[in-house]
Amino acid sequence: MKLPSLLIGLVLGAGAMTVQAQSVTKKPLTHDVYDSWKTIDSDSLSADGKFLLYGINPQEGDGLLYLRDLTQANASKQFARGYRSAFTTDSRFAVFQIKPAFAATRQAKLKKKKPEEMPKDSLAIHDLSKGNTQYVARVKTYKLPKQNGEWLAYHLEAPLASKAPKDTAKGKAPAKPAAKPAPKPATGANKQDPTELVLRHLPTGQEFRFDRVTDYLFSSKGSTLFFVKAETDSLHKAGVHAFNTATRKAMAVDTGRVSYKNLATDATGQQLAFVASKDSTGKDLRYFHLMHWTAKDNRAKVLADTVYKGMPAKWMVSEHAQLGFDDKGERLFFGTFPRPTQYEKDTTKLDEDKVSLDIWTYKDPLIQPMQLKQLEREQKRSFLAVYDLKSKKMIQLATLEVPEVALNPGRTADYAVGTSNVNYLLSVGYDTPSKQDAWLINLKDGSRRLVAKAVRGNPRLSPAGKYLYWYEPADSSWKAMSVKANSPINLTRALKTPFYDVQHDMPTLPDEYGLAGWTKEDEHLLVYDQYDIWRLDPSGKGNAVNVTDGFGRKNNLQFRYVSLNPTQRTIPAEDKLLLRTFDLKTKSNGFYTDYVTKAGEPQKVLMEPNSFTAVQKAKNADRLIFRRGSYREFPDVWVTTTSFNAPQKVSDANPQQNEYAWGNVELVNWRSNDNIPLEGLLFKPDNFDPNKKYPMLVYFYERTSETLHNYRQPAPSASTINIPLFVSQGYLVFVPDIVYKDGYPGESAYNSIIPGVQSLVAKGFVDEKNMALQGQSWGGYQIAYLVTRTNLFKAAMAGAPVSNMTSAYGGIRWESGMSRQFQYERTQSRIGGTLWEKPMQYIENSPLFFAPKVETPLMIMHNDNDGAVPWYQGIEFFMALRRLEKPVWMLVYNGEAHNLMQRKNRKDLSVRLSQFFDHYLKGAPEPAWMKKGVPTLVKGKEYGLELIEEPAITTPTPGQPPVTNTTAVPVNADK
């Protein structure tokens, strides 16, 4: 059988019949709807607010890019497979790439085409005033200047012809636009392959072409295009070049070296920095120079290398660090690193004679698996340095002792903040949040002074660089200090309001609620409590002020600042601020407005039982776009003004939803066994009848009730049930919140979930004989625990569960290389101590030790490349239940991670989840994989998805044996 056909063609007989009984007008969701269910991305407004771009894409297949003229009703253009879209800053053009057709790409893969033979992207340039579109085939990337709408640069794939085009001395008009935007197959190239770069003047269509280009960069104002050329032979040398868009002339910045990397320009475009090397690309260690060019001198100079003054002994310029100028163009920041030891190759030994081993020692700051995981990062690690272009002096800022150095946002301050956890590495993970020391580093001379010792927060600089500030978990306070002072000031000590997360329930210090930002000139710091926004004086002279006047706490509302200018580094205190608002009681969302400095309560703009996301404002117009959604409403794009007057829906991504039974969601309340008030979500099918009984799935993780109004899209499962699908198939789905007590995670889950389930059963509409559990990871652990404590559920599915905390405690999280010990002592597992300090709590919270009590049929998924929970945890529980002859199955997707990544596997899991629960809760036929298994002899040939009817026994003729009729229900006929 072919797996895709099996998945798409699956017939969910019992589920479909249930929903037909519910509704005669709408059909149930099935697994074959996934590919066509769409998402929206790339929504953006032109600067003048007149045009809107957004993409609507199916989960698998070809999408559409929409261009809406918001000045005209229903004025819209569609572009097949358009993506990576942008408007020019002058709002005259829209530019986007076009993907190859999905079918063409798939066909090329089936034919095992080489990468260079695969279909390639095209580029579209749409004139917004004229309404016409030009297309360019075989485009890898494109770039637009940040502050100039006249120019566009795009990098082509390798040409079809073997003869490469030469630079054009003069511009020429582009060819006539193609009739259709269909991309043509072409030879391919990766990002670093030297291919043709095209610069186009958009108003006139004039083009300039440059061959052998590997990288390119516009200056912010578009005055210059810089690009790197690769060496192809002795006549065509590598180099950096600049094209002046005013004079229409190109010039060489530097040539003759082997490699050029990391282009960076200042705000004016009059300076360029890059690193360059004369060493062969094949050398193990290549020496790079830091290069600097100015338009005034038109000459590139070496600013730093291994022998320049200021470079630490035996250090060198890094080729991996990002270069950057400060806003004033007076300082250039770059990276350095210690010259690695060079080892001679031992040519006297064969590879098979060389020993390969890892040596673990108790003195290692990081354990070997973490070192191995971080090896590539460490090999490319760079240490921040600065070159002062006025004093012509290099200053090394970061060192081995103080490796992390951060600047203020504009890089204009005379100080940087350096942080280091070097002295605390042995306790990383065990002492959480981890400690670090902080220094203020003088950018003029490199001197540094220790300003904070063993802090658990993250000190950083204010926008103007006048203050160092951080939240300190150790005493739950916000702190700040002037860069000229010697000690920090506690800004919130006198306030009775908690600024830490009051719902934090792990055996570690809680985080803060976050900050909105700073006002201009570092005048005030704006931070959040659970409800409101506070204005803090970083000097400590002024009193703290509740900006929202305590209105949030009084009314159970949570206010959070929404920035409408993504380039703005500070909050305009004099302007009316837009505040995203969440009602903690009803879970409604909306917006209020307020001022930072004016007294008075926030003013409501709107509050609705919906979710609001992706708020954007046109740069030069009073126009907003946002997404509005709910459980029943897909979050389409809406357009309005900053006052939210008469909002209009402009997209309709999933109109087909109206054809399907969907369901509703409501907030439910109960009390835990510890008498703690709890909330949860109950999803009900359409035409819900409280006098009927429904099968119920219970899914959980920790707390999710705040997502009451979130849309949940039909999609194949990475690890958990798709709620709309099961609700459409006639199930109730209950998602309870859980509160935890240190040392008793399993008991806490039981005390929260079971009373919630019982409270729903008491209402009379839950079929208490047909309930099941499902969860993944931490949820999977809790399910494994629950089935050792109760037989209330008819079936359960646990994804990637920890079953034995005593063995898991000593394991490794292989995706990060970290020891798992921290997880049990301080974070999610919540034991609160070591295995030897609290051995009984590790045992009591481990389902494995209570496997004989399990009576619930259990399905486990644990994949063999799980980097979060070692898959032997699933094996331990499976083997215990198998030994006890309990009904248990385990799905192991080969090569897959903690959550499934490959879509084919997600589709497969989705089908098996439905089959498992339909069988136990609805009496549907058992699939072959559950009844008979799938032997390795037929792995990849049979999948066991066909449904098998129970044999029917007929009355035998006297003297004859009983007749058994077995009917197999195939998924489809494709074998």
Buried (B, 14 or more C-beta within 10 A) or exposed (E): BEBEBBBBBBEBBBBBBBBBEBBEEBBBBBBEBBBEBBBBEBBBBBBBBBBBBBBBBBBBEBBBBBBBBBEEEEEEBEBBBBBBBBBBBBBBBBBBBBBBBBEBBEEBEEEEBEEBBBBBBBBBBBBBEEEEBBBBBBBBBBBBBEBBBBBBBBBBBBBEEEEBBEBBEEBEEBEEBBEEBBBEBBBBBEEEBBBBBBBBBBEEBBBBBBBBBBBBBBBBBBBBBBBBBBBEEEEBBBBBBBBBBEEEEBEBBBBEBBBBBBBBBBBBBBBBBBBBBEBEEEEEEBBBBBBBBBBEEEEBEEBBBBEBEBBBEEBBBBBBBEBBBBEEBBBBBBBBBBBEEEEEEEEEEEEEEEEEEEEEEEEEEBBBBBBEBBEEEEEEBBBBBBBBBEEEBBBBBBBEEBBBBBBBBBBBBEBBBBBBBBBBBBEBBEBBBBBBBBBBBBBEEBEBEEBBEEBBBBBBBBBBBBBBBBBBBEEBBBBBBBBEBEEBBEBBEEBEBBBBBEEEBBBBBBBBBEBBBBBBEBBBBBBBBBBBBBBBBBBBEEEBBBBBBBBBBEBEBBBBBBBBEEEEBBBBBEEBBBBBBBBBEEBBBBBBBBBBEEEEBBEEBBBEBBBBEBBBBBBEBEBBBBBBBBBBBBBBBBBBBBEBEEBEEBBEBBEEBEEBBBBBBEBBEBBBEEEBEBBBBBBBBBBBEEEBBBBBBBBBBBBBBBBBBBBBBBBBBBBBBBBBBBBBBBBBBBBBBBBBBBBBBBBBBBBBBBBBBEBBBEEEBBBBEBBBBBBBBBBBBBBBBBBBBBEBBBBBBBBBBBBBBBBBBEBBBBEBBBBBBBBBBBBBBBBBBBBEEBEEBBBBBBBBBBBEBBEBBBBBBBBBBBBBBBBBBBBBBBBBBBEEEBBBBBBBBEEBBBBBBEBEBBBBBBBBBBBBBBBBBBEBBBBBBBBEEBEEEEEEEBBBBBBBEEEEEEEEEEEEEEEEEEEEEBBBEEE
